[in-house]
């Protein structure tokens, strides 16, 4: 989804159809629903800690 957002923001040549936009929105909605279902699990908490502690490249 990040790449789609970048394209939408910076590629004026890309024409998005209504169907494409609605499909992307549905996918994001489903991702949030899925995350809410597992957010309190040990695996999800481990994932979040890993994101926070991951070494970043400058």
C-alpha positions in Angstrom: 0.0 0.0 0.0 2.9 2.3 0.6 4.0 2.1 -3.0 0.4 2.8 -4.2 0.3 5.8 -2.0 3.7 7.0 -3.3 2.4 6.6 -6.9 -0.8 8.4 -6.1 1.0 11.3 -4.5 3.9 11.7 -6.9 3.0 10.1 -10.3 0.6 12.5 -12.0 0.6 10.3 -15.1 -1.1 7.4 -13.3 -4.9 7.4 -13.7 -6.7 5.5 -11.0 -10.0 4.0 -11.7 -12.8 4.0 -9.1 -12.6 0.2 -8.9 -8.8 0.3 -8.3 -9.3 2.9 -5.5 -12.1 0.9 -3.8 -10.1 -2.3 -4.0 -7.1 -0.6 -2.3 -9.4 0.9 0.4 -11.0 -2.5 1.0 -7.5 -4.1 1.4 -6.5 -1.5 3.9 -9.8 -1.9 5.8 -9.3 -5.7 6.0 -5.7 -5.2 7.2 -6.9 -3.0 10.1 -9.6 -5.5 11.0 -7.1 -8.4 10.9 -4.7 -6.4 13.1 -7.4 -5.6 15.6 -8.2 -9.4 15.9 -4.6 -10.3 16.8 -3.2 -7.1 18.4 -3.1 -8.6 21.9 -1.4 -11.8 20.9 2.2 -12.5 22.0 3.2 -12.8 18.3 1.8 -9.3 17.6 3.5 -7.8 20.6 6.8 -9.4 19.6 6.4 -8.0 16.1 5.9 -4.5 17.5 8.9 -4.7 19.8 11.0 -6.0 16.9 10.0 -3.0 14.8 10.9 -0.6 17.6 14.3 -2.2 18.3 15.3 -2.9 14.7 18.6 -1.2 13.8 18.0 1.4 11.1 20.3 2.3 8.3 21.1 6.0 8.0 
